[in-house]
């Protein structure tokens, strides 16, 4: 009996059979990128696992921040590097959601792979995915609730949600208000962005995370130099930032001077002392009583003789101020950096009511309070019992600050807990049924891929992902579009009542960036290594 052959499909619906190499390359790229995605997948959400990273210097970092983990992963495959860059891009754009964006990209790659195996051309898949992402952003904007920056409660809820997935989550009641207050001080009613370089986090090991505080004024990383017995407290301070050294000048080349007479020896020492005394007198003449000295590489920024003179003239000294701190300090204190002693005049000084070095929790901290012409900057003092905790506390604070900044950029909030993803997935599936041809398949695959976020949240919390996601879909189909996964109680509840909210910008930028990266990977069909 003759077997009947199926008629060959013609036209646009013909199955796309690619030559061997491009298909293999695409699959290799997808495998590498999905491996990176799976590596961070377990650290998504409030019940996510932490990663322990040992750096090349031997330091240990414990974190579950996606951007930090991926920065430390030495990805060799070019496609894997693209996912590392994707996470960094999300960190710059939104600051939070760095894990979600990579997990989402991995899931979309899985969906694209299925489409390719069905014989759909990669260009059609890529274009459909881009259209689907635009549609997804549209749906998200529909369910978002506008937020006013004067509504402190909403900002605190968003910052707390961001901190809940961190190691320091139990201290979110301490850190969230600090992040909100810090950004609120920098915001003007018309501003559409906040420069987080104006927020400085000074880390000190000592005390606990609860001792972290937002400081009225400026906190310094350095301590006061007291080796010559100088002052550690100065009221009515007149502050100068100097970028020249208070030590005997050295020639550019190494040279040796042979002195065979004590009188000449005395003369050399006397000249040196006189030179330093003149410098110190000029500083005192400008009525300066607090000196911040920039770190010097070529010679000592300040030597013992100069410190002795400064102590007699009652000038408080802080040395080794890093070069990258200079612009922040000059902006905060309202003073100008002085690069030459001849330019040392009173109009370049900053004024403050008090500069003092206090000991809190066995840690010496220099605070400058009551600054007269203060710029729009904020200083946060981050404390912790050891280095690991302080570092993680700083990263978590950075994420919380970024979340509040997102609300300044795009003033809208949406729920968390997988609710927006399921909502968008449902609407995209409905939209797919109204489409024809291959595009309908691609939209449906995109919709299914978005469910990776709620599935992963449930998995990481030790719940049954299939049961939870099915129940979640059911609740959304019945019209409860704020239903999300309550990870603490292990059930589905109204996520807005649980106060789990996130900025709209975090989710929209994650969807857009992940889709763009996947489309970029789909369009690669050859890999050439340049010699």
Protein Blocks (a to p, Z undefined) as FASTA:
>chain_A
ZZddddddehjllccdddfklmmmmmmmmmmmmmmmmmmmmmgcjkbccdddddfkopac
ddfbfklmmmmpccfblklmmmmmmmmmmmmmnopaklmmmmmmmmmmmmmmmmmmnopa
fklmmmmmmmmmmmmmmmmmmmpccddfklmmlmmmmmmmmmmmpmklmmmmmmmmmmmm
mmmmmpcfkbcbdcfklpccdddeehjfklpccdehjddfbdcdfknopafbdehiacdd
dfbdcdddddfbdcddddfbfklmmmmmmmmmmmmmmmmmmmmmnopabdcddddfkbcf
bdfklmmmmmmnopacdehiafklmmmmmmmnopacdfbfklmcfklpccdfbdcdddee
hiacdddehifbdcdddddddddfblklmmmmmmmmmmmmmmmmmmmmpgcdddeehlmm
mmmmmmmmmmmmmpgcjllmmmmmmmmmmmmmmmmmmmmnopafklmmmmmmmmmmnopa
kbccdfknopacdfklnopacdfklmmmmmmmmmmmmmmmmmpcbdcddZZ
